[in-house]
Each structure stands twice: as structure tokens, then as C-alpha cells.
């Protein structure tokens, strides 16, 4: 399922939406987030959008960072280096740690 229903009017280029959709689908599959888990899927989409706004445009790194927030180990084939800093991401009911690297401002 694409991320588009969760964008809530947010403006992204078509290429960014495609990248975020790939990451969203992979994260939902890995975390076994069924379509019925609307709140969970909305949270996943929100994390992906925040990271995309911060400049991350690689679907594998988006996937790995969201899985990192969820406490899952990154895939061994990931091209993403471990983040050297982390910044909390606050939502209405939770706090998540989003890794940032030297290329992206947080």
C-alpha cells in the first residue's frame, strides 16, 4: 500500500512519494503491520515523512532508520552507516530516537 493516504496534504515531489512508498511498504511488511492497524501505519508513515523532510531520500536508509526506531536490527546488506548522533522525535503519545548523520541537519 502506498504512503499517499497518509500524506495529509503534505507536499512532496512524485519521486519522493515513490521512495517513501517503497520504504513504507517494506517497514509495514517487516513489522507485520496489517492494514487494520491504522494508527500504527500512520505512525510509520509519519516517521518516514519526517526523515524525508530532513533530507533522506534513499528507501533502504529510510526503512532501516524506521526499523531502528522500532528497535529492530538493521539489515546486514544496508548501505547506511550507523548514525553518529540521534535526536528525539516527539509525537502526540511517544518519543522516538531518529538517527542523523553528518550530511543531514537534524
C-alpha positions as CSV (number, residue, x, y, z in Angstrom):
1,X,0.0,0.0,0.0
2,X,1.5,3.4,-0.9
3,X,2.1,6.1,1.6
4,X,-0.1,8.6,-0.2
5,X,-3.2,8.2,2.0
6,X,-1.1,9.2,5.0
7,X,0.4,12.4,3.5
8,X,-2.5,14.5,4.8
9,X,-1.9,17.3,2.3
10,X,1.9,17.4,2.7
11,X,3.7,18.4,-0.4
12,X,6.4,16.0,-1.8
13,X,7.8,15.6,-5.3
14,X,6.5,12.5,-7.1
15,X,9.9,10.8,-6.8
16,X,9.9,11.4,-3.1
17,X,6.5,9.9,-2.7
18,X,7.6,6.8,-4.6
19,X,10.7,6.5,-2.4
20,X,8.7,6.9,0.7
21,X,6.1,4.4,-0.5
22,X,8.8,1.8,-1.1
23,X,10.2,2.3,2.4
24,X,6.7,2.3,3.9
25,X,5.7,-0.9,2.3
26,X,8.9,-2.6,3.4
27,X,8.6,-1.4,7.0
28,X,5.0,-2.5,7.2
29,X,5.9,-5.9,5.9
30,X,8.8,-6.3,8.2
31,X,6.9,-5.2,11.3
32,X,3.8,-7.2,10.2
33,X,1.6,-4.1,10.3
34,X,-1.8,-5.1,8.8
35,X,-4.0,-2.6,7.0
36,X,-6.3,-2.7,10.0
37,X,-3.6,-1.3,12.3
38,X,-4.3,2.2,11.1
39,X,-2.7,4.1,14.0
40,X,0.5,2.0,13.7
41,X,0.7,2.5,10.0
42,X,0.1,6.3,10.4
43,X,3.0,6.4,12.9
44,X,5.3,4.6,10.4
45,X,4.3,7.0,7.6
46,X,4.9,10.0,9.9
47,X,8.4,8.8,10.8
48,X,9.2,8.3,7.1
49,X,7.9,11.8,6.2
50,X,10.0,13.4,9.0
51,X,13.1,11.7,7.8
52,X,12.4,12.6,4.1
53,X,11.9,16.2,5.1
54,X,15.3,16.1,6.8
55,X,16.8,15.1,3.5
56,X,16.8,11.3,3.5
57,X,15.9,10.1,0.0
58,X,17.2,6.5,-0.1
59,X,14.4,3.9,0.5
60,X,16.8,1.5,2.2
61,X,18.1,4.0,4.6
62,X,14.5,5.2,5.3
63,X,13.5,1.6,6.0
64,X,16.5,0.9,8.2
65,X,16.1,4.1,10.3
66,X,12.4,3.4,10.9
67,X,13.2,-0.2,11.9
68,X,15.9,1.2,14.2
69,X,13.3,3.4,15.9
70,X,11.1,0.3,16.2
71,X,14.0,-1.4,18.0
72,X,14.8,-3.8,15.2
73,X,18.3,-4.6,14.0
74,X,19.3,-3.1,10.6
75,X,19.7,-5.4,7.7
76,X,23.2,-6.5,7.1
77,X,23.0,-5.5,3.4
78,X,22.2,-1.9,4.3
79,X,24.4,0.8,2.8
80,X,23.6,3.0,5.8
81,X,26.4,3.7,8.2
82,X,25.4,3.8,11.9
83,X,24.3,7.3,12.9
84,X,26.8,9.3,15.0
85,X,24.1,11.4,16.6
86,X,20.5,11.0,17.5
87,X,17.7,13.4,18.0
88,X,14.4,12.6,19.8
89,X,11.3,12.7,17.6
90,X,8.3,13.5,19.6
91,X,4.8,12.5,18.6
92,X,1.5,13.0,20.5
93,X,1.9,9.9,22.6
94,X,5.5,8.7,22.3
95,X,9.1,9.7,21.9
96,X,11.4,8.1,19.2
97,X,15.1,8.4,18.5
98,X,15.8,9.3,14.9
99,X,19.4,8.9,13.8
100,X,21.1,11.7,11.9
101,X,24.3,11.7,10.0
102,X,26.8,14.4,9.2
103,X,25.2,15.0,5.8
104,X,21.7,15.9,7.1
105,X,20.9,18.5,9.7
106,X,18.6,17.5,12.5
